[in-house]
């Protein structure tokens, strides 16, 4: 897991060319500030989900992990908390589903909370279970872009 500010994204671009393209996409104001929905960056290899929503209580959120994609979650405006933990330390509540590339877990006291404000991003790798969309102090309007980065090839 990586947690930082968008102006430091260049420090992590060397991890992979796809991750570098993901960070480039997050610097595209037209994409970030465009309408909600899916935006292609490089077909199924890299795509963005532009989202606007109200953060919510933990019982209304899912703790999940993915096998085929890295999640780069960038908060453009608003504030939320994302909890995370290593998936091997958690109890599975819904086994991995290849169609959705997602497994769900039972929340645990082993989770760490990341406070995400405007300009922050977090990168979640397949071993990182994460619970996004959580309210910080109270429910808030959030504008976020999630970049899905395929890990093969």
Buried (B, 14 or more C-beta within 10 A) or exposed (E): BBBBEBEEBEEBBEBEEBBBBBBBBBEBEEBBEEEEEEBEBBEEBBBBBBBEBEBBEBEEBBBBBBBBBBBBBBBBBBBBBBBBBBBEEBEEEEEBEEEEBBBBBEBEEEBEEBBBEBEBBBBBBBEBBBBBBBBBEEBBEBBBBBBBBBBEE
